[in-house]
């Protein structure tokens, strides 16, 4: 298993798309950080520039729902279409090892890339806002809660994407389903959470709004103290269900 995961890491390190994507993401990050330089030059030391940076970061955390699936696609590499998955099976790699190995490699790689982006963001925030007002402890608590909760929602979306990649014929359909679910599912979850009265506890909206992988964002804005635990438990659910179903289908699938 460890050898297979190492091989997946090796392949990912040599994927140009991963490096190009990271460079573009860091380049875009500079556009967010650079205005702080102009403010510092202009003598606006009392501006709450660090608070602005933190508020922006909290607001963009849900964007990770659209970035996380990309790591699943890069790891899977359309092996059905290229016909390379058969080689791994022929060489004796267990199908459980294939599924879990790719999922682990995608999750770890995505987490490392997210940490790099966050590190650069924090360095820029402290550099450009070094003379500004220090954010309150409450803002740091909100940021920490949002980031940890967001990480679990990203991993849930990644698990769902990997499941679709293994059970569908191509990555285009899998990405389309994930992105449509992320775009349409979020407002549906908010609506379902608000209208989840006692009379509707067995309805679709009620359960969707509580089991959807991005549902913790609603909990964050209404009951922030429970958001991290909720997102963690929800992640375990998505991980377990998608992995069990994915393996059950993948084990009986003919690999050509």
Residue pairs with C-beta under 8 A, 6 or more apart in sequence:
1 97
1 100
1 101
4 93
4 97
4 98
4 101
5 101
5 104
5 105
8 75
8 101
8 102
8 104
8 105
9 105
9 108
9 109
11 75
11 77
12 18
12 74
12 75
12 105
12 109
15 74
15 77
17 74
18 74
18 109
18 113
21 70
22 113
22 116
22 117
25 117
26 116
26 117
26 120
29 117
29 120
29 121
29 124
30 124
32 53
32 56
32 121
33 53
33 121
33 124
33 125
33 128
34 128
36 49
36 53
36 124
36 125
36 127
36 128
36 129
37 128
39 47
39 49
39 128
40 49
40 128
40 129
40 130
40 131
45 131
45 132
46 132
46 133
47 132
47 133
48 132
48 133
48 135
49 128
49 129
49 132
50 125
50 126
50 129
50 132
50 133
50 134
50 135
51 132
51 133
51 135
51 136
51 139
53 121
53 124
53 125
53 128
53 129
54 125
54 135
54 139
54 140
54 142
54 143
55 139
57 121
57 143
57 146
57 147
58 142
58 143
58 146
61 146
61 147
61 150
62 150
62 153
62 186
62 214
62 217
64 114
64 150
64 151
64 153
64 154
65 153
65 154
65 157
65 182
65 213
65 214
66 179
66 182
67 110
67 154
68 110
68 154
68 155
68 157
68 158
68 161
69 157
69 158
69 161
69 174
69 175
69 178
69 179
71 106
71 107
71 109
71 110
71 113
71 158
72 102
72 103
72 106
72 158
72 161
72 162
72 165
73 161
73 165
73 171
73 174
73 175
74 106
74 109
75 102
75 105
75 106
75 109
75 162
76 102
76 106
76 162
76 165
76 166
76 171
77 84
78 170
78 171
79 85
79 88
80 169
80 170
81 169
81 170
81 171
83 256
85 98
85 255
86 255
86 256
88 98
89 95
89 98
89 255
93 101
95 247
95 250
95 251
96 247
98 250
99 162
99 166
99 243
99 246
99 247
99 250
100 243
102 162
103 158
103 159
103 162
103 243
106 158
106 162
107 155
107 158
110 154
110 155
110 158
111 151
114 151
114 154
118 147
142 224
145 220
145 224
145 227
145 228
146 220
146 227
148 228
148 231
149 216
149 217
149 220
149 227
149 228
149 230
149 231
150 231
152 216
152 228
152 231
152 232
152 234
152 235
153 213
153 214
153 216
153 217
153 231
153 234
153 235
155 235
155 239
156 213
156 231
156 234
156 235
156 238
156 239
157 178
157 182
157 213
157 214
159 235
159 238
159 239
159 242
159 243
160 178
160 181
160 213
160 238
160 242
161 174
161 175
161 178
162 242
162 246
163 242
163 243
163 245
163 246
164 173
164 174
164 177
164 178
165 171
165 174
166 246
166 249
166 250
167 245
167 246
167 249
167 250
167 253
168 174
182 214
185 208
185 212
185 214
186 212
186 214
186 217
188 205
188 208
188 209
188 212
189 208
189 209
189 212
189 214
189 215
189 218
190 209
190 218
191 205
191 209
192 204
192 205
192 206
192 207
192 208
192 209
192 210
193 209
193 210
193 215
193 218
193 222
195 205
196 205
196 206
196 209
196 210
200 206
209 215
209 218
211 234
211 237
213 234
213 235
213 238
215 230
215 234
216 227
216 230
216 231
216 234
217 227
219 226
219 227
219 230
219 231
220 227
